[in-house]
Amino acid sequence: MGEVLDELGALFAGAGEELALVGGPVRDAMLGRAHHDLDFATSARPEVTERLLKRFAGGATWDMGRAFGTIGARRGDWVVEVTTYRSESYDPSSRKPEVDFGDTLAGDLGRRDFTVNAMAVRLPGREVEDPYGGVVDLAQQVLRTPGTPEDSFTDDPLRMMRAARFAAQLGFEVAPEVVTAMTAMAERISIVSAERVRDELVKLVCAPYPRLGLTLLVETGLADHVLPELPALALERDEHHRHKDVYEHTLTVLEQAIDLEHRLGDGPDFIARFAALMHDVGKPRTRRFLDDGTVTFHHHDVVGAKITRKRMKALRFSNDEIDAVATLVELHLRFHGYGSGEWTDSAVRRYVRDAGDQLERLHVLTRADCTTRNRRKAERLRRTYDDLEARIARLSEEEELASLRPDLDGNQIMEILGIGPGREVGEAYRFLLDLRLEHGPQDPAAAEAALREWWASRQQRGSRHICGETCASDTFLPACRPTSCPQCDGSDVPQPVPGSRQRAGAVGRYPRSFPVVRRTPVPPAPGAAR
């Protein structure tokens, strides 16, 4: 690092500009942590910074946000970002900061979020600048703001989220006056864009001590605005204490999922962690007290998956991230139907199929969800899940479960049934996939025979028009029949069967016009008698 600092310092000094290493790299250097991403502040305007960095990096520079005064560059393993001295603030009703360039390092440090991030090292002389006592707060492991927290959070409300994030990353305590200001000003976080809130939340969840940050969000009321499902888990327990404290249980599941994260590879896994955090969010909405005083949360897995999707969409997560987390939430209870190993191989295949590429994360979440203090029960659950994983491994080796497909593909289906591309091909494909899940791999002849039998049965179930024609479409409601077809008078509008219990408006879910589909004879199997 020293060589990079000296070279950049000399480069800017030679151009008559100031340069200082600032923020996180200074903090982490004092904590003995390695850093390859370096942040600098300078008196130079962006166009000057860009010209100097091109000389440093041999042209490998990029515009990180010229309007904010930031230019980036890379040389070898080092990534540097150089930002012009600045001050920024929020209009009370605005989501975007107003940026003005400044002229002094002291002024630039004064606008930073916390004192431990408001330290700098001037270059090339390497003099330490610490106008707000960041070294002392770093030693005492306390997060304070350079000025009053009210002014700081008024300028940038996202700093309240950063307080929780740094508490989770560093394990530091947040100063009482900062907590008080966060509590009083929590609603102001609503002017910050969902994307910026999301990014801070991801960093918090992926930090070494997420419980600290999440607890701070809940206690200050910030979570009510950014992740309201979390404080809602602090359910009022019934007088007989018949169910767990769901909020504390959730934080414990998160910590246990982190302990099992080594199964997923290196580094924190946000999907697994966030699924652990959201896995029980359906409980408040599904809680029911029975006459005997017991409490139930039936279908909280399904309800929780829907709630999770809605929250993640509001926070602007990608569709892939939303699908992954919602799938884990929806499946986190599936294992509890396994009993002591009663599942058939078919049920195990469906478990693997439904989990898809989230299977390893589902293993982690399911194991982490065991928070009972009864050691005998915990050990029994662990052994049972060991058995399920062993069965999955055996079936995977025998049947290639990771690439589970029907025994016939779409082209073979069309050839056997004599039909073209369309909805019927997809229905046949799903039938064969279910057959594969239920009975394991089939030889092509057996799969073809089953397909022909299914198709013939499906044809026989077709709807009868008053003209006597058979419609092979399955789109008719059980309580409906077509009163006519093009062969009769051309209207073909479904009508309720007299006396049926069909709910009002149900017909409107389906097309108003249904084509008559004459039953297509199934081509005979090769060699069959005609």
C-alpha positions in Angstrom: 0.0 0.0 0.0 2.8 2.4 0.9 4.1 2.5 -2.7 0.7 3.4 -4.1 0.1 6.1 -1.5 3.5 7.7 -2.1 3.1 7.7 -5.9 -0.4 9.1 -5.9 0.5 11.7 -3.3 3.5 12.9 -5.3 1.4 12.9 -8.5 -1.3 15.2 -7.0 1.2 17.4 -5.2 3.2 17.9 -8.4 -0.1 19.3 -9.9 -0.5 21.7 -7.0 -3.4 19.7 -5.5 -4.0 18.2 -2.1 -4.7 14.4 -1.6 -5.6 12.4 1.5 -6.5 8.8 2.2 -9.8 8.9 4.0 -12.6 6.9 5.5 -12.8 3.2 5.7 -9.2 2.4 4.6 -7.8 4.6 7.4 -10.1 3.0 9.9 -9.4 -0.5 8.8 -5.6 0.2 8.8 -5.8 1.2 12.4 -7.8 -2.0 13.1 -5.1 -4.1 11.3 -7.4 -5.1 8.5 -6.2 -5.5 4.9 -7.7 -3.2 2.3 -7.3 -3.2 -1.5 -10.0 -0.6 -2.2 -8.6 2.8 -1.4 -10.7 6.1 -1.0 -9.1 9.5 -1.4 -10.3 13.1 -1.0 -8.7 15.9 -3.1 -8.9 19.5 -3.8 -8.7 18.7 -7.5 -11.8 19.0 -9.6 -13.0 15.9 -11.5 -11.4 16.7 -14.8 -8.0 17.2 -13.2 -8.4 14.0 -11.1 -9.2 12.1 -14.3 -6.1 13.3 -16.1 -3.8 12.5 -13.1 -5.3 9.0 -12.6 -4.8 8.2 -16.3 -1.1 8.8 -15.7 -1.2 6.6 -12.6 -3.2 3.7 -14.0 -2.1 3.8 -17.7 -5.5 4.9 -18.9 -7.5 2.4 -16.8 -9.9 4.9 -15.3 -13.7 5.2 -15.1 -16.3 7.8 -14.2 -17.8 6.7 -10.8 -20.1 9.7 -10.7 -18.6 12.9 -12.1 -21.5 14.9 -10.7 -20.4 13.8 -7.3 -16.8 14.4 -8.0 -15.7 10.8 -8.0 -13.3 9.2 -10.5 -12.0 5.6 -10.2 -8.9 3.7 -11.4 -7.3 0.3 -11.2 -3.7 -0.7 -11.2 -2.9 -4.3 -10.4 -4.9 -5.4 -7.4 -5.4 -1.9 -6.2 -8.7 -0.1 -6.9 -8.7 3.6 -6.1 -11.6 6.2 -5.9 -10.7 9.8 -5.7 -13.4 12.3 -4.8 -13.3 16.1 -4.8 -13.8 17.8 -1.4 -17.5 18.2 -1.1 -20.5 18.8 1.1 -23.9 17.3 0.5 -27.4 17.6 2.0 -30.9 16.6 1.5 -33.9 18.8 0.8 -36.5 17.8 3.4 -38.7 16.3 0.6 -36.0 15.0 -1.7 -34.7 11.6 -2.3 -31.4 12.8 -3.9 -28.6 14.7 -2.2 -27.5 18.1 -3.3 -23.8 18.2 -3.9 -21.4 21.2 -3.6 -17.7 20.9 -4.0 -15.6 22.1 -1.1 -12.1 23.6 -0.6 -10.7 22.0 2.6 -10.1 18.6 4.0 -11.5 19.6 7.4 -14.8 20.6 5.7 -14.9 17.3 3.8 -14.3 15.2 7.0 -17.0 17.2 8.8 -19.7 15.9 6.4 -18.9 12.2 7.0 -21.2 9.9 8.8 -19.2 8.8 11.9 -16.0 10.0 13.7 -14.3 6.6 13.0 -14.8 7.3 9.3 -13.8 11.0 9.6 -10.0 10.4 9.9 -7.5 11.1 7.1 -3.8 10.7 6.2 -2.4 13.5 4.2 -0.2 12.5 1.3 2.6 12.3 0.5 3.7 13.5 4.0 1.4 10.9 5.8 0.2 13.3 8.5 -2.9 12.1 10.4 -5.9 14.4 10.4 -8.4 13.5 13.2 -10.4 16.7 14.0 -13.4 14.8 15.6 -11.7 12.3 17.9 -12.1 9.2 15.7 -9.0 7.5 17.1 -10.4 7.6 20.7 -13.9 6.4 19.5 -12.1 3.6 17.5 -10.3 2.5 20.7 -13.5 2.6 22.7 -15.5 0.9 19.9 -18.2 3.6 19.8 -20.0 5.1 16.9 -20.5 8.8 17.1 -21.3 11.5 14.5 -18.8 14.4 13.9 -21.4 17.0 14.7 -24.8 16.5 16.2 -26.6 13.4 15.1 -29.7 15.4 14.3 -27.8 17.5 11.8 -26.1 14.5 10.4 -29.3 12.5 9.8 -31.1 15.6 8.5 -28.3 15.9 5.8 -28.5 12.2 4.9 -31.1 10.0 6.6 -29.4 6.9 5.2 -26.7 7.4 7.9 -29.2 5.9 10.4 -29.1 2.7 8.4 -25.3 3.0 8.3 -25.2 3.2 12.1 -26.9 -0.2 12.2 -24.7 -1.6 9.4 -21.4 -0.5 11.1 -22.6 -1.9 14.4 -23.1 -5.2 12.6 -19.8 -5.0 10.7 -17.5 -3.8 13.5 -19.3 -5.0 16.6 -19.3 -1.5 18.0 -21.7 0.2 20.3 -23.8 3.1 19.0 -23.6 6.2 21.3 -26.8 6.9 23.3 -27.3 10.3 21.7 -27.1 8.7 18.2 -29.7 6.1 19.2 -32.0 8.8 20.5 -31.7 10.7 17.3 -32.3 7.6 15.2 -35.5 6.9 17.2 -36.8 10.4 16.9 -36.0 10.7 13.2 -36.7 7.1 12.0 -39.6 8.2 9.7 -37.2 10.4 7.7 -35.7 7.3 6.1 -38.7 7.2 3.9 -37.2 9.9 1.6 -34.3 7.7 0.7 -34.6 5.6 -2.4 -35.4 1.9 -2.0 -32.2 0.9 -3.8 -30.0 2.7 -1.3 -31.9 1.2 1.6 -31.6 -2.2 0.1 -27.8 -1.9 -0.4 -27.3 -1.0 3.3 -29.6 -3.9 4.4 -27.6 -6.4 2.3 -24.4 -5.2 3.9 -25.9 -5.4 7.3 -27.2 -8.9 6.8 -23.9 -10.1 5.4 -21.9 -8.6 8.3 -20.2 -10.7 11.0 -22.7 -9.5 13.7 -26.1 -9.0 12.0 -28.0 -9.5 15.2 -26.5 -6.2 16.6 -27.6 -4.2 13.5 -31.0 -5.8 13.2 -31.8 -5.3 16.9 -30.8 -1.6 16.5 -33.2 -1.2 13.6 -36.1 -2.7 15.6 -35.4 -0.8 18.8 -35.2 2.6 17.1 -38.2 2.0 14.9 -36.3 2.1 11.6 -37.3 -1.4 10.8 -40.9 -0.3 10.9 -40.1 1.6 7.7 -37.6 -0.6 5.9 -38.4 -4.1 7.0 -41.7 -4.0 9.0 -42.0 -7.8 9.0 -39.2 -8.1 11.4 -40.6 -6.2 14.4 -44.0 -7.8 13.7 -42.4 -11.1 14.8 -42.2 -9.8 18.4 -45.6 -11.4 19.0 -47.3 -11.1 22.3 -46.9 -14.5 23.9 -50.0 -16.1 25.4 -50.2 -16.3 29.2 -49.3 -20.0 29.2 -46.2 -19.4 27.0 -47.3 -22.1 24.6 -45.2 -20.8 21.7 -41.7 -19.5 21.2 -40.8 -15.9 21.0 -40.8 -15.8 17.2 -38.5 -12.7 16.9 -35.8 -14.2 19.1 -36.2 -17.5 17.4 -35.7 -15.8 14.0 -32.4 -14.1 15.1 -31.2 -17.5 16.5 -32.0 -19.2 13.2 -30.1 -16.5 11.4 -27.0 -17.1 13.6 -27.3 -20.8 13.2 -27.5 -20.5 9.4 -24.4 -18.4 9.5 -22.6 -21.2 11.4 -23.6 -23.6 8.6 -22.6 -21.3 5.8 -19.4 -23.1 5.1 -21.5 -25.7 3.3 -22.3 -23.1 0.7 -18.8 -21.9 -0.1 -16.6 -19.1 0.9 -18.0 -15.8 2.3 -21.4 -14.7 3.5 -24.4 -15.9 1.6 -27.1 -13.3 1.5 -29.8 -15.5 0.1 -29.5 -18.1 2.9 -29.2 -15.4 5.5 -32.2 -13.4 4.3 -34.3 -16.5 4.0 -33.5 -17.3 7.6 -34.5 -13.8 8.6 -37.8 -14.1 6.6 -38.7 -17.7 7.1 -41.4 -17.1 9.8 -42.8 -13.7 8.6 -46.1 -15.5 7.9 -46.7 -16.3 11.5 -48.3 -13.0 12.7 -50.9 -13.2 10.0 -51.7 -16.9 10.5 -51.6 -17.1 14.4 -54.7 -18.8 15.9 -55.5 -19.6 19.5 -57.4 -22.9 20.0 -59.9 -23.6 22.7 -57.3 -25.6 24.7 -54.9 -22.5 24.7 -52.5 -23.9 22.2 -51.4 -21.7 19.3 -51.2 -22.6 15.6 -49.6 -21.0 12.6 -51.1 -23.1 9.8 -49.8 -22.3 6.3 -47.4 -19.7 7.5 -44.8 -21.0 5.1 -47.0 -20.2 2.1 -48.2 -16.9 3.5 -44.6 -16.0 4.4 -43.4 -16.6 0.9 -46.0 -14.2 -0.5 -45.0 -11.6 2.1 -41.4 -12.1 1.3 -41.9 -11.5 -2.4 -43.8 -8.3 -1.7 -41.2 -6.9 0.6 -38.3 -7.8 -1.7 -40.0 -6.3 -4.7 -40.5 -3.0 -2.7 -36.8 -3.0 -1.9 -36.0 -3.5 -5.6 -34.3 -6.9 -5.4 -33.7 -8.8 -8.6 -36.3 -11.4 -9.7 -33.7 -14.1 -9.2 -33.0 -13.1 -5.7 -36.8 -12.8 -4.9 -37.5 -16.3 -6.4 -34.6 -17.8 -4.4 -35.6 -16.4 -1.0 -39.3 -17.0 -1.5 -38.7 -20.6 -2.5 -36.7 -21.2 0.7 -39.4 -19.6 2.8 -42.1 -21.7 1.2 -40.2 -25.0 1.6 -38.7 -24.5 5.1 -41.4 -26.7 6.7 -41.5 -29.4 4.1 -39.0 -31.6 6.0 -41.2 -31.9 9.0 -43.5 -34.2 7.0 -40.6 -36.6 6.7 -41.3 -38.1 10.2 -38.7 -40.7 11.0 -38.1 -41.5 7.3 -41.5 -42.5 6.0 -41.2 -40.6 2.8 -41.2 -42.7 -0.4 -38.5 -42.2 -2.9 -41.1 -40.3 -4.9 -41.5 -37.8 -2.1 -37.7 -37.4 -1.9 -37.5 -36.7 -5.6 -40.3 -34.1 -5.4 -38.4 -32.4 -2.5 -35.3 -32.2 -4.7 -37.4 -31.0 -7.7 -39.2 -28.3 -5.8 -36.0 -27.0 -4.2 -34.2 -26.9 -7.5 -31.0 -25.0 -7.4 -31.8 -23.9 -3.8 -31.4 -27.4 -2.4 -28.1 -26.8 -0.5 -29.5 -23.6 1.0 -32.6 -25.4 2.0 -30.5 -27.9 3.8 -28.9 -25.1 5.7 -32.1 -23.3 6.5 -33.9 -26.5 7.7 -31.1 -27.5 10.0 -30.8 -23.9 11.3 -34.5 -23.8 12.1 -34.1 -26.3 14.9 -33.7 -24.1 18.0 -35.2 -26.4 20.6 -33.3 -26.6 24.0 -34.2 -30.2 24.3 -31.0 -31.9 23.3 -32.6 -35.3 22.7 -35.1 -33.8 20.3 -32.5 -31.7 18.5 -30.2 -34.8 18.1 -33.2 -36.8 16.7 -34.0 -34.1 14.2 -30.3 -33.9 13.1 -30.1 -37.6 12.6 -33.3 -37.6 10.6 -32.1 -34.9 8.3 -28.8 -36.7 7.9 -30.9 -39.6 6.7 -32.8 -37.5 4.2 -29.6 -36.0 2.8 -28.1 -39.5 2.5 -31.2 -40.7 0.5 -31.0 -37.6 -1.7 -27.3 -38.4 -2.3 -28.1 -42.0 -3.1 -30.9 -41.2 -5.5 -28.9 -38.4 -7.1 -26.1 -40.9 -7.8 -28.5 -43.5 -9.2 -30.9 -41.2 -11.1 -29.1 -37.8 -11.8 -31.7 -35.9 -9.8 -29.9 -32.6 -10.4 -31.0 -32.8 -14.0 -34.4 -34.3 -13.5 -36.4 -34.5 -16.8 -39.2 -36.7 -18.2 -38.1 -39.8 -20.1 -39.5 -38.3 -23.4 -38.8 -34.8 -24.7 -41.2 -32.4 -26.4 -40.4 -33.6 -30.0 -41.0 -37.2 -29.0 -44.3 -36.3 -27.4 -45.5 -34.5 -30.5 -44.5 -37.4 -32.7 -46.2 -40.0 -30.6 -49.4 -38.1 -30.1 -49.5 -36.7 -33.7 -49.9 -33.1 -32.5 -48.1 -29.8 -33.1 -46.6 -27.3 -30.6 -49.1 -26.0 -28.1 -50.5 -26.3 -24.6 -51.2 -30.0 -24.9 -47.4 -30.7 -25.3 -46.7 -28.9 -22.0 -49.5 -30.8 -20.2 -48.0 -34.1 -21.5 -44.5 -33.0 -20.5 -45.8 -32.3 -16.9 -47.6 -35.7 -16.8 -44.3 -37.5 -17.8 -42.4 -35.5 -15.2 -44.8 -36.5 -12.5 -44.5 -40.1 -13.7 -40.7 -39.8 -13.4 -40.9 -38.4 -9.9 -43.4 -41.1 -8.8 -41.7 -44.2 -10.3 -38.2 -43.1 -11.1 -36.6 -43.5 -14.5 -38.7 -45.4 -17.2 -37.5 -47.0 -20.4 -38.8 -45.2 -23.5 -41.3 -48.0 -24.3 -42.9 -47.8 -20.9 -43.0 -44.0 -21.0 -44.7 -44.1 -24.4 -47.3 -46.6 -23.3 -48.1 -44.4 -20.2 -48.3 -41.3 -22.4 -50.7 -43.0 -24.8 -52.9 -44.2 -22.0 -53.0 -40.7 -20.4 -53.8 -39.1 -23.8 -56.7 -41.5 -24.5 -58.1 -40.9 -21.0 -57.8 -37.1 -21.4 -59.7 -37.3 -24.7 -62.5 -39.3 -23.0 -62.8 -36.6 -20.3 -63.3 -33.9 -23.0 -66.5 -31.7 -22.8 -69.6 -32.6 -24.8 -71.2 -30.0 -26.9 -75.0 -30.2 -27.5 -74.1 -31.1 -31.1 -72.4 -34.3 -29.8 -68.9 -33.2 -30.6 -66.2 -33.8 -28.0 -63.9 -30.9 -27.0 -60.5 -32.1 -25.8 -59.9 -28.8 -24.0 -59.6 -29.0 -20.2 -60.4 -25.3 -19.9 -64.1 -25.8 -19.1 -65.1 -25.4 -15.5 -66.6 -28.5 -13.9 -69.8 -26.6 -13.3 -70.0 -25.3 -16.9 -70.9 -26.7 -20.3 -71.0 -25.0 -23.7 -74.6 -24.4 -24.8 -73.5 -24.5 -28.4 -70.5 -24.6 -30.8 -69.7 -23.4 -34.3 -71.3 -26.5 -35.6 -74.6 -25.6 -33.9 -75.0 -21.8 -34.1 -71.5 -20.3 -33.7 -71.8 -18.7 -30.3 -70.1 -21.3 -28.1 -70.4 -19.4 -24.8 -70.0 -21.4 -21.6 -73.0 -21.3 -19.3 -73.5 -22.5 -15.7 -75.2 -25.9 -15.4 -78.6 -25.3 -13.7 -78.4 -25.9 -10.0 -74.6 -25.8 -9.8 -72.8 -24.0 -7.0 -70.5 -22.2 -9.4 -69.5 -18.8 -7.8 -70.5 -15.7 -9.5 -68.0 -14.4 -12.1 -66.0 -17.6 -12.4 -66.8 -18.0 -16.0 -65.1 -14.7 -16.7 -61.7 -16.2 -15.8 -61.8 -18.2 -19.1 -62.0 -17.2 -22.8 -65.5 -16.4 -24.0 -65.0 -18.4 -27.1 -63.9 -22.0 -27.1 -63.0 -23.7 -30.3 -64.4 -27.2 -31.0 -61.5 -29.6 -30.9 -62.4 -32.9 -32.6 -60.9 -35.9 -30.9 -57.7 -36.7 -32.7 -57.1 -40.4 -33.0 -53.9 -41.5 -31.3 -51.5 -43.1 -33.8 -51.1 -46.8 -33.0 -47.9 -48.1 -31.4 -45.5 -49.6 -33.9 -46.5 -53.2 -34.7 -49.9 -52.9 -33.1 -52.9 -54.5 -34.8 -55.1 -52.0 -36.7 
